[in-house]
Amino acid sequence: MIRSRNYWSYSAGLAIAWAFALILAVLIRGTEKAQSYVYVFFGFWIGWLSTTIARYIYPPPKIWEAKRRQQ
């Protein structure tokens, strides 16, 4: 089995899960009552975007990278 443990596949999985959750919220509660879920969704993605930017600006130390490659 191929291990796809990287940030981009995890991000894609999160996007699919959020899309599913938002569609369910709209179908069950209606568009007006599901609006609070959309606010939580946007708050989560703002945080996710900031961590993505930080991951590229401040990469992990080389010691961590060497240990990760050994596994």
C-alpha positions in Angstrom: 0.0 0.0 0.0 1.4 3.4 -0.9 1.5 5.8 1.9 0.4 9.3 1.0 1.2 11.2 4.1 1.7 14.7 2.9 0.2 18.0 3.5 -1.6 18.4 0.2 -3.5 15.1 0.4 -4.5 15.9 3.9 -5.8 19.3 2.7 -7.8 17.7 -0.1 -9.3 15.3 2.4 -10.3 18.2 4.7 -11.8 20.1 1.8 -13.9 17.0 0.9 -15.0 16.5 4.5 -16.0 20.2 4.8 -17.9 20.2 1.6 -19.8 17.1 2.7 -20.6 18.7 6.1 -21.8 21.9 4.6 -24.0 20.2 2.1 -25.5 18.1 4.9 -26.0 21.2 7.0 -27.8 23.0 4.2 -30.0 20.0 3.4 -31.0 19.3 7.0 -31.3 22.8 8.5 -31.9 25.0 5.4 -29.8 27.9 4.1 -30.6 30.4 6.8 -30.0 28.2 9.8 -26.9 26.6 8.2 -25.2 30.0 7.9 -23.4 29.6 11.2 -21.7 26.5 9.8 -20.4 28.6 6.9 -18.9 31.1 9.4 -17.1 28.3 11.2 -15.9 26.9 7.8 -14.4 30.3 6.8 -12.8 30.7 10.2 -11.2 27.2 9.9 -9.9 27.9 6.4 -8.4 31.3 7.5 -6.5 29.4 10.1 -5.5 26.7 7.7 -4.3 29.3 5.2 -2.1 31.0 7.9 -0.5 27.7 8.9 0.2 26.9 5.2 1.9 30.2 4.8 3.9 29.7 8.0 4.9 26.2 6.9 6.6 27.7 3.8 8.1 30.8 5.5 9.4 28.9 8.6 10.2 25.3 7.5 11.0 22.8 10.2 14.6 22.4 11.4 16.9 20.2 9.3 17.1 17.7 12.2 13.4 16.9 11.9 13.7 16.5 8.2 16.5 14.1 8.5 14.6 12.0 11.0 11.5 12.0 8.8 13.5 10.7 5.8 14.9 7.9 7.8 11.5 6.5 8.6 
